[in-house]
Amino acid sequence: MSESDKTHFGYKQVDTKDKVKMVRNVFHSVAGKYDLMNDLMSMGVHRIWKRIAVEFVRAREGHRILDLAGGTGDLTILMSKNVGRTGEIVVCDINDAMLNVGRDRLINKGIVNNIRYVQGNAETLPFPDNYFDCITIAFGLRNVTHKDKALESMLRVLKPGGKALVLEFSKPVLPGLDKIYDLYSFHVLPKLGQAFANDAESYQYLAESIRMHPDQATLKEMMQQAGFIQCDYFNLSGGIVAMHRGYKA
């Protein structure tokens, strides 16, 4: 088997054809505790990051938005009022367990009129060309096997002038923060996963997947290579997270 048939799953080298299933298994495992663990792992700061992302969306009445890797619906909840009854948010995730948790959560909040749920792969999005005004993907791109294909697929389904927003863990830029972050990620997160989700292994993978994700400059270049224009990014929490933005010409 050639090197091109291999990819990384955290720090492990695995067969490319197996990664989607392995990632799916991780999120099947954590779906029920996903929101609780996000609060615990980030001490609630993920909510601030997501609110900042939604500010970048600038959703308006009638907009059609794709919440890619939308999971349990955090961004959709924040955006649903802005698109109004004439707009639409499509929550798309490769994992049916995450979609089901998100659907139940939104229904319980009474958010039902302008939401659609689609199980789909980011690399081959099941939508027409030039369909969405905006695409968001929060903490999902790093789990995609072929990120370049996902970015190209996102560009295809965006309307001309539309924008893609990628909120993702990145590389700390403050001096000394990387050491503190590593200590927390590899010694605290798996223990939290074991204590609250009975699953240390999945949270070990999540920590490793963050380290394997491209840094800020590399992801910006990848977006440009995929065809996005006016690409930029903004560091949050000292670069632990970065908000990337690109437009379709």
Secondary structure per residue as TSV (DSSP state, phi and psi in degrees):
chain	resnum	aa	ss	phi	psi
A	1	M	-	360.0	131.6
A	2	S	-	-78.9	166.3
A	3	E	G	-61.3	-30.9
A	4	S	G	-68.4	-15.6
A	5	D	G	-89.9	4.1
A	6	K	E	-113.9	152.3
A	7	T	E	-148.5	178.3
A	8	H	E	-101.2	143.1
A	9	F	E	-125.1	95.4
A	10	G	T	64.6	-129.6
A	11	Y	T	-90.6	-5.8
A	12	K	E	-85.0	146.4
A	13	Q	E	-91.4	126.4
A	14	V	E	-132.6	164.3
A	15	D	E	-64.8	133.7
A	16	T	H	-54.1	-41.4
A	17	K	H	-64.9	-18.2
A	18	D	H	-93.4	-15.0
A	19	K	H	-65.6	-42.1
A	20	V	H	-56.8	-44.8
A	21	K	H	-64.2	-39.6
A	22	M	H	-67.1	-41.7
A	23	V	H	-65.4	-41.4
A	24	R	H	-59.0	-41.2
A	25	N	H	-64.4	-38.4
A	26	V	H	-58.7	-48.4
A	27	F	H	-78.7	-24.4
A	28	H	H	-61.6	-40.0
A	29	S	H	-68.1	-39.1
A	30	V	H	-98.6	-6.2
A	31	A	G	-52.9	-46.8
A	32	G	G	-64.9	-26.6
A	33	K	G	-111.3	10.1
A	34	Y	H	-58.5	-49.2
A	35	D	H	-67.1	-42.4
A	36	L	H	-59.7	-45.3
A	37	M	H	-67.5	-36.1
A	38	N	H	-59.4	-43.1
A	39	D	H	-64.2	-43.3
A	40	L	H	-67.1	-46.7
A	41	M	H	-66.0	-38.0
A	42	S	H	-101.6	1.4
A	43	M	T	55.7	35.6
A	44	G	T	85.0	-6.3
A	45	V	H	-69.3	-23.8
A	46	H	H	-57.4	-28.8
A	47	R	H	-66.5	-36.9
A	48	I	H	-68.0	-45.0
A	49	W	H	-56.5	-43.3
A	50	K	H	-71.0	-35.4
A	51	R	H	-65.2	-38.0
A	52	I	H	-62.9	-43.1
A	53	A	H	-58.7	-43.5
A	54	V	H	-65.4	-33.0
A	55	E	H	-62.2	-35.8
A	56	F	H	-69.2	-28.8
A	57	V	H	-62.8	-44.2
A	58	R	-	54.2	48.8
A	59	A	-	-64.3	141.8
A	60	R	-	-130.7	165.5
A	61	E	T	-50.5	128.6
A	62	G	T	89.9	-7.4
A	63	H	-	-68.2	146.3
A	64	R	E	-109.6	119.1
A	65	I	E	-122.8	137.8
A	66	L	E	-102.1	117.0
A	67	D	E	-95.8	89.4
A	68	L	E	-82.1	141.9
A	69	A	T	53.6	40.5
A	70	G	-	-68.6	-16.0
A	71	G	T	51.0	-123.1
A	72	T	T	-89.4	9.6
A	73	G	-	89.3	16.9
A	74	D	H	-55.8	-49.8
A	75	L	H	-68.8	-39.2
A	76	T	H	-61.0	-41.5
A	77	I	H	-58.1	-41.0
A	78	L	H	-74.0	-28.3
A	79	M	H	-96.0	-16.8
A	80	S	H	-61.1	-40.3
A	81	K	H	-66.2	-33.9
A	82	N	H	-68.4	-35.1
A	83	V	H	-79.9	-16.9
A	84	G	T	67.5	-173.2
A	85	R	T	-72.9	-22.1
A	86	T	T	-89.0	-9.3
A	87	G	S	-98.5	-175.6
A	88	E	E	-153.6	141.3
A	89	I	E	-118.2	126.6
A	90	V	E	-102.8	116.2
A	91	V	E	-90.4	115.2
A	92	C	E	-120.3	129.5
A	93	D	E	-147.8	147.6
A	94	I	S	-76.8	-16.3
A	95	N	-	-106.8	118.6
A	96	D	H	-68.4	-31.3
A	97	A	H	-64.4	-42.4
A	98	M	H	-65.5	-41.9
A	99	L	H	-60.5	-41.6
A	100	N	H	-65.1	-41.1
A	101	V	H	-63.5	-43.9
A	102	G	H	-63.8	-43.4
A	103	R	H	-61.0	-46.9
A	104	D	H	-61.3	-40.7
A	105	R	H	-64.2	-45.1
A	106	L	H	-68.3	-39.4
A	107	I	H	-61.3	-41.9
A	108	N	H	-63.2	-26.0
A	109	K	T	-90.8	0.7
A	110	G	T	79.0	15.9
A	111	I	-	-96.9	96.0
A	112	V	-	-134.7	-23.4
A	113	N	T	-75.2	-30.6
A	114	N	T	-126.5	29.7
A	115	I	E	-119.8	136.9
A	116	R	E	-129.7	144.9
A	117	Y	E	-116.5	130.3
A	118	V	E	-135.3	127.3
A	119	Q	E	-86.6	121.5
A	120	G	-	-161.5	160.7
A	121	N	-	-94.7	130.3
A	122	A	G	-59.8	-26.7
A	123	E	G	-74.6	-24.1
A	124	T	G	-138.1	69.8
A	125	L	-	-62.5	131.6
A	126	P	-	-86.2	52.8
A	127	F	S	-134.8	156.8
A	128	P	-	-67.8	163.0
A	129	D	T	-61.9	149.2
A	130	N	T	54.8	48.0
A	131	Y	-	-105.2	-35.3
A	132	F	E	-109.6	145.3
A	133	D	E	-77.4	-31.0
A	134	C	E	-153.6	146.3
A	135	I	E	-124.3	130.8
A	136	T	E	-114.6	144.0
A	137	I	E	-141.9	112.1
A	138	A	E	-111.7	115.8
A	139	F	S	58.0	36.3
A	140	G	-	-123.5	-28.9
A	141	L	G	-62.0	-33.7
A	142	R	G	-66.6	-18.3
A	143	N	G	-89.6	-5.7
A	144	V	-	-79.7	136.5
A	145	T	S	-66.2	-52.8
A	146	H	-	-112.5	91.1
A	147	K	H	-64.1	-34.2
A	148	D	H	-63.0	-40.8
A	149	K	H	-66.2	-37.8
A	150	A	H	-64.1	-43.6
A	151	L	H	-64.3	-39.6
A	152	E	H	-66.1	-38.4
A	153	S	H	-66.5	-40.1
A	154	M	H	-61.9	-43.7
A	155	L	H	-62.1	-40.2
A	156	R	H	-59.6	-43.0
A	157	V	H	-86.9	-4.8
A	158	L	E	-78.6	145.4
A	159	K	E	-71.9	152.4
A	160	P	E	-54.9	131.6
A	161	G	E	87.8	-9.4
A	162	G	E	-73.6	166.0
A	163	K	E	-130.8	152.0
A	164	A	E	-114.0	136.7
A	165	L	E	-122.4	122.2
A	166	V	E	-115.0	108.9
A	167	L	E	-99.7	120.1
A	168	E	E	-153.5	152.1
A	169	F	E	-59.3	145.0
A	170	S	-	-141.7	-149.8
A	171	K	-	-108.1	121.9
A	172	P	-	-55.7	139.9
A	173	V	-	-113.3	-12.4
A	174	L	S	-79.5	136.8
A	175	P	T	-56.6	128.9
A	176	G	T	84.8	-15.4
A	177	L	H	-66.6	-32.4
A	178	D	H	-61.6	-37.7
A	179	K	H	-68.4	-43.0
A	180	I	H	-63.7	-41.7
A	181	Y	H	-64.5	-41.7
A	182	D	H	-63.2	-43.8
A	183	L	H	-60.4	-44.6
A	184	Y	I	-66.2	-45.8
A	185	S	I	-64.1	-42.6
A	186	F	I	-97.5	-12.4
A	187	H	I	-115.2	-27.6
A	188	V	I	-99.7	-46.8
A	189	L	H	-58.0	-48.1
A	190	P	H	-60.5	-33.5
A	191	K	H	-70.0	-37.5
A	192	L	H	-63.3	-42.0
A	193	G	H	-61.0	-40.0
A	194	Q	H	-69.2	-41.8
A	195	A	H	-71.8	-39.0
A	196	F	H	-107.7	-20.9
A	197	A	H	-123.4	1.4
A	198	N	S	53.8	40.9
A	199	D	-	-155.8	81.8
A	200	A	H	-72.0	-34.5
A	201	E	H	-63.2	-42.6
A	202	S	H	-63.9	-37.2
A	203	Y	H	-78.6	-23.5
A	204	Q	H	-65.2	-44.2
A	205	Y	H	-59.9	-45.1
A	206	L	H	-60.5	-40.1
A	207	A	H	-64.2	-42.7
A	208	E	H	-67.5	-38.4
A	209	S	H	-63.7	-32.4
A	210	I	H	-64.6	-41.9
A	211	R	H	-69.5	-26.4
A	212	M	H	-86.4	-8.1
A	213	H	S	-76.0	144.3
A	214	P	-	-58.1	147.5
A	215	D	-	-74.1	-179.7
A	216	Q	H	-58.3	-50.2
A	217	A	H	-66.2	-37.8
A	218	T	H	-67.7	-43.0
A	219	L	H	-66.5	-38.1
A	220	K	H	-58.8	-44.3
A	221	E	H	-64.4	-39.1
A	222	M	H	-62.4	-39.6
A	223	M	H	-65.2	-39.8
A	224	Q	H	-65.0	-41.9
A	225	Q	H	-65.3	-30.1
A	226	A	H	-73.7	-15.0
A	227	G	T	115.6	1.1
A	228	F	-	-73.1	149.2
A	229	I	E	-116.9	166.7
A	230	Q	E	51.0	42.9
A	231	C	E	-76.9	136.6
A	232	D	E	-152.8	175.9
A	233	Y	E	-151.4	160.2
A	234	F	E	-134.2	124.1
A	235	N	E	-77.5	138.0
A	236	L	E	-121.2	144.3
A	237	S	G	51.2	48.0
A	238	G	G	70.1	20.6
A	239	G	G	93.4	-1.8
A	240	I	T	-57.5	-35.6
A	241	V	E	-130.0	147.5
A	242	A	E	-131.7	143.6
A	243	M	E	-104.6	111.0
A	244	H	E	-99.4	145.1
A	245	R	E	-138.4	138.6
A	246	G	E	-151.3	154.8
A	247	Y	E	-120.0	156.4
A	248	K	-	-94.4	130.2
A	249	A	-	-63.2	360.0
